[in-house]
Amino acid sequence: EGVKGKVLAAPPTNKVKDYQQQKLWSRLVAFEKSNPLKLEADSLLARVELVYSQCLLCLRHYPEVWYEYATWHAENDRQQQASEVFKEACKALPTCTILFFAAADFEAAHDHIEEAKAIYEDLLLRAEGLELHTQGQIWIQYMRFLRRTEGP
């Protein structure tokens, strides 16, 4: 039993099958990244991007996959695409604060301070329905960001 590419995206459960599918998809992505077909750089990037896109059709609710996809773009000097992946990830998983933090950190690291600030402010608007400790974490991260970027 291998990668199931024809399943609807569903939030992860604690079932072993979900973990196995994520692991199989990760192996497939790693295999394509290893360039077994000895493709040129542009073709390889397109192929890996296609595999990630296929993976996200099934694992749309897995923040790890989104994060790996965005960081892969960043590692390949494709900052604009990485930023777009983070934005799409935040839309797909609006309650996953870690993805918002990663997106804001990515933007701040590339001197896009206003974009990072907008991500935090968007997250603060969404925080109302979240648990109190999560709301506190959001405020703490936002204050740390402001202190780093705007001073004391």
Secondary structure, 3 states (H helix, E strand, C coil): CCCCCCCCCCCCCCCHHHHHHHHHHHHHHHHHHCCCCCCCHHHHHHHHHHHHHHHHHHCCCCHHHHHHHHHHHHHCCCHHHHHHHHHHHHHHCCCCHHHHHHHHHHHHHCCCHHHHHHHHHHHHHHHHHCCHHHHHHHHHHHHHHHHHHHCC
